[in-house]
Amino acid sequence: MEKLLDILGGEVRKAFREAGYDDSKVTVTVSNRPDLCEYQCNGAMALAKEAHKAPFMIAEEVIARLEGSEYFDKTECVKPGFINLNISNDFLASYLSEEATADRFGLETEKQLKVVVDYGGPNVAKPLHIGHLRAAIIGEAVKRLSKYTGNETLGDIHMGDWGLQMGLIIAEMQARGMDRMPTLDELSEIYPAASEKSKNDEAYKEKAMDITNMLQHGNEEYLKIWRHIMDISVADLKQNYEKLNVSFEIWKGEADADPYIAPMVEKMKKDGYAYESQGALVVDVSEEGDAKEIPPCMILKSDGASLYTTTDLATLVQREQDYDPDAVIYVVDKRQDLHFEQVFRAAKKCGIVPEETKLSFLGFGTMNGKDGKPFKTRSGGVMRLESLLQEVYEKCLERMKESGADMPEDEIRDTASKIALAAIKYGDLSNEARKDYIFDIDKFTSFEGNTGPYILYTMVRIKSILRKYREGGGASDDAKILPPSGDTEKALMMTLAGFAPMISGAWKDLAPHRICAYIYQTANDFNKFYHETKILAEEDEGRKKSYIALITLTLGILEASIDILGFEAPEKM
């Protein structure tokens, strides 16, 4: 289904051609002066010099050829040569009727890509904490957005499961004389204790590093412990990610990439890309025209040990072999920007991925408390993710009970759970990913303003209207969206017409915050329309059915949008 702006732009460009002008510089945009018009075109201004005519004269000629167009109700030129346009109400109604029945509300599928989204990145053997929140929420939204636009998409958790933390855990188990496998609760205490001890005890750290090395070289005793830790950690991770409505198609980690490292390094050496520098093996990734210095990408340390760069490159080797992706997107803390710049350049230079494979880094900022510092518990520690979810859930439950929600207790709790997830996810995703933001529980759980609960409340309001309509014997199977009868109705219709281009733009720029901005605008437009329109009390049956068809489309678009963001609306609030 062709985008509305493309249709309107095509009509205006045709008028320029008919008037004898080149239309290559002609575009139609949404007006930046909505008090004057809905759309505008500044093409006459751009053509004035080469046409040797005043822009106003060009605009008048174009306007003359737009007279009687089915697409516009108003066409006028304003000095010195602006063209102001208002869309035809009849055409807008017919466009929305088509959108309402189109697959994915008119979103056209471009070339289908194979996409891998790398997000999550937790270390095993310790519980998820709030530092894992943004990767999970943003990554899941990007994955769902990719799928919605028609791509074959896989989410990869990429666990940290092969590094020093394993050696530290085993070293601490030995120090405590443990002759059995640890439980998850014990692991959550063992690892922090071991990590802290290693900072002050060099011999202890050396032992942990030796154990890590032996593990990575196939020591069966240590592998047995590693497999046990993986089993109980992955089960716990799945349970906690499920609470966030986050899932992964690929459950692999650094250990899975390990077998690819040695042959990858050998090929880098053979092809002449990897060379020794101060004992370490590196690949030069600087490029002509770099505005700042990009250091060489270190592949192996002087003692032969691998690094994160090594593992990430080996993982790309594995992904090429297993999935042959057209694009790989990394959703990681923005402070890893340089790391991924080096990895991407090395991957392309060394032929690990084809030149046409798109490697993207979506770095995210910090989630801070009201004091502007990284979010902590009241005692100043790092908060577990499940504790944060519980705190927000309890706040939403409290708000529901204060509002006097007339529901059974189990339904109230289920609804509070849905609202809490919307509060957390929308609170995060409504901010541009790269920016830091303040996590404010009171603000995020409010039913007013730019919040998840406000979006859900709007959707529940629409559901209530539709339910009452059906209960009253109403049927909307043959409903047709009529031309708008007022300004608020038209504003809602124009916003709904912008769904497909919004989704396309959000995917192109990896910008889920645009979906939040769009649904907030949609919710506001609907609520203005609702407060000025007696939908169910409308006496004209055709007009009433049109209202019902319009708000059904509104609900459908909102449902599709929040599903991409990773939460859902309850039936009642």
C-alpha positions, -999 to +999 in steps of 0.1 A: +000+000+000+015+033-011+023+058+017+000+087+019+028+113+016+040+095-015+006+097-031+002+134-023+038+141-034+032+123-067+002+144-075+021+177-068+051+166-089+027+157-118+014+193-116+049+207-118+056+185-148+024+196-165+034+232-159+067+225-177+090+223-147+116+198-135+100+179-106+132+163-092+135+188-064+098+188-055+087+173-022+056+175-001+060+175+036+038+177+067+033+214+074+053+231+101+025+256+104-006+234+111-025+266+118-022+275+080-023+241+063-018+204+066+009+199+040+033+221+022+056+222-008+085+246-013+094+233-048+087+267-065+113+283-043+139+258-054+131+262-091+130+300-093+166+306-102+169+281-130+134+290-144+142+327-142+108+333-127+095+346-094+086+316-072+051+329-067+044+328-104+056+292-106+035+283-076+004+299-092+009+278-124+012+246-103-019+255-082-039+260-114-031+224-124-041+210-090-076+225-093-102+197-090-077+171-077-093+143-058-065+144-033-068+180-020-096+201-005-074+232-004-045+244-026-031+279-023+001+298-029+015+322-004+042+347-011+070+345-018+061+311-033+050+285-008+023+260-017-001+252+011-022+220+009-051+204+028-059+168+021-094+159+008-116+145+035-131+120+010-097+107-001-085+105+035-115+084+044-110+061+015-073+058+023-081+048+059-107+022+048-080+006+027-055+008+055-079-009+079-081-040+058-045-041+046-019-065+060+000-048+087-020-016+081-004-010+048+032-015+057+050-027+025+076-054+028+109-045+012+135-072+005+133-097+033+166-099+053+181-124+076+188-105+108+206-115+140+200-092+170+227-096+197+213-084+230+210-095+267+247-104+273+244-116+309+271-134+327+260-168+339+263-178+376+249-146+389+214-131+389+202-105+365+204-069+378+191-036+366+222-032+345+207-059+322+174-041+318+181-017+289+198-044+267+168-067+272+141-041+266+156-023+237+170-055+221+136-072+223+119-042+207+144-040+179+140-078+172+102-075+172+104-044+150+126-063+125+102-092+124+072-069+120+088-053+089+090-088+074+126-099+082+136-134+092+150-124+126+168-142+154+176-129+189+209-141+204+214-138+241+252-141+238+260-151+274+292-145+292+299-182+301+336-188+293+356-162+311+374-156+344+342-157+364+341-195+359+376-199+372+368-177+402+337-197+411+356-230+409+385-216+429+362-204+456+344-238+457+378-254+462+387-229+489+355-238+508+361-275+503+328-280+484+325-316+472+291-312+456+275-290+429+265-255+441+229-243+440+218-211+423+215-193+456+250-204+466+264-193+432+249-158+437+269-155+469+301-174+458+309-153+427+308-119+444+329-132+473+354-147+448+355-116+427+362-094+458+388-118+471+407-118+438+411-080+440+433-083+471+448-117+467+471-121+437+478-158+443+441-164+445+435-146+412+464-165+396+448-198+406+415-187+392+431-178+359+449-212+358+416-229+364+400-208+336+428-218+312+424-255+321+386-253+317+390-237+283+415-265+273+391-293+282+397-303+318+368-327+323+364-321+361+360-284+355+338-289+324+314-310+346+311-281+370+307-257+341+279-277+326+260-278+359+264-240+363+251-235+328+221-257+333+209-240+365+219-205+352+201-208+319+169-220+336+170-190+359+177-166+331+148-179+311+125-175+340+136-139+347+135-128+310+100-143+307+089-119+334+100-091+311+083-107+281+118-111+265+128-143+246+157-155+225+158-178+195+196-185+201+209-195+235+246-194+228+276-179+246+313-172+244+320-209+249+302-217+217+325-194+198+357-209+214+362-237+188+363-210+160+390-189+175+422-209+166+413-214+129+402-178+127+435-165+141+455-188+118+436-174+087+442-139+099+479-146+101+480-165+068+462-137+050+486-111+064+461-091+084+473-101+119+508-092+131+527-090+164+529-057+183+546-056+217+540-094+220+503-092+212+486-102+180+467-073+164+449-062+132+453-026+120+418-012+116+426+025+110+412+040+078+421+070+057+399+099+067+394+089+103+386+119+124+401+103+155+426+076+161+412+041+160+437+018+178+446-016+163+421-044+172+439-068+196+432-104+188+454-122+213+472-109+244+510-114+248+503-146+268+481-160+240+449-154+258+418-142+239+398-111+246+362-099+240+373-088+205+385-123+198+352-139+210+331-114+192+349-120+159+347-157+164+310-154+171+307-136+137+325-166+121+300-189+137+270-168+127+282-167+091+284-205+091+251-211+109+228-184+097+245-164+069+229-131+081+224-100+059+226-079+091+238-082+127+227-056+152+243-053+186+224-037+215+250-029+241+261-001+265+272+029+244+305+029+262+314-001+240+313+021+209+351+019+202+352-018+208+325-025+182+340-001+157+372-021+159+354-054+157+333-043+127+363-030+108+384-062+116+355-084+105+352-067+071+390-063+066+397-100+074+368-113+053+349-127+083+317-112+070+310-101+034+314-064+026+276-061+020+267-075+055+255-047+076+269-045+111+251-021+134+258-010+170+229+005+189+245+018+221+223+027+250+228+052+278+225+047+316+194+042+336+197+066+365+179+073+397+163+107+406+197+119+419+211+115+383+234+087+393+231+050+382+201+035+398+207+017+431+188+001+459+180+022+490+210+008+507+232+018+477+237-016+462+230-029+427+193-039+425+183-073+412+161-071+382+134-092+399+134-068+428+128-038+405+100-056+387+084-064+421+087-028+433+070-014+401+043-042+403+035-033+439+032+004+430+008-004+401-012-027+424-015+001+450-026+026+423-053+002+411-067-004+445-067+033+452-087+039+420-113+014+433-110-010+404-141-032+404-125-066+396-118-099+414-085-100+433-068-123+408-078-101+379-065-070+397-032-087+402-029-098+366-039-063+354-013-047+377+013-070+363+005-059+327+005-023+337+038-027+355+055-042+325+041-014+303+054+012+328+089-002+328+092-008+291+075+024+279+095+044+305+127+031+289+118+029+253+102+064+251+137+078+255+161+077+226+183+047+233+217+065+234+205+090+260+207+085+297+174+087+315+159+090+350+140+059+362+111+075+381+087+049+394+060+075+404+061+091+370+063+059+350+033+043+368+011+074+365-021+070+344-016+105+331+010+120+308+035+103+285+035+069+302+028+032+295-002+031+318-018+061+300-014+043+266-030+012+282-058+032+297-066+047+263-067+012+248-090-001+276-113+029+270-116+019+233-122-018+242-149-007+266-167+013+238-165-016+214-177-040+240-207-018+248-214-014+211-215-052+206-235-058+237-261-033+224-265-054+193-242-033+171-224-049+142-196-033+122-188-059+096-200-037+068-188-004+084-172+021+062-150+050+074-167+082+063-151+116+057-144+133+091-172+154+106-149+175+127-113+186+133-105+162+161-117+133+140-096+144+111-065+148+133-069+112+145-074+100+109-043+117+097-022+103+126-034+068+118-025+072+082+011+078+093+016+043+109+034+026+080+060+053+073+066+056+111+073+019+114+096+020+083+115+050+097+118+034+132+133+003+116+156+021+093+171+042+121+168+015+149+147+040+168+119+023+189+114+056+207+096+068+176+070+042+181+064+055+216+061+091+203+036+079+177+013+060+200+014+088+225+002+111+197-024+086+187-037+082+222-039+120+226-057+124+193-082+096+202-089+111+236-096+145+221-119+129+196-136+109+223-143+139+245-158+159+217-178+130+201-208+111+214-198+078+197-224+054+210-251+081+213-248+091+176-282+088+160-270+085+124-264+048+121-240+051+092-220+078+111-219+057+143-206+027+123-179+049+108-169+060+143-167+023+154-146+014+123-123+043+130-117+034+167-113-002+158-085+008+134-071+029+162-071+000+186-055-023+161-027+001+154-021+006+191-021-031+197+004-038+169+026-010+182+028-021+218+033-057+207+065-045+190+075-027+222+069-060+241+039-055+263+001-059+261-031-042+272-055-057+297-093-058+291-101-035+320-084-011+343 
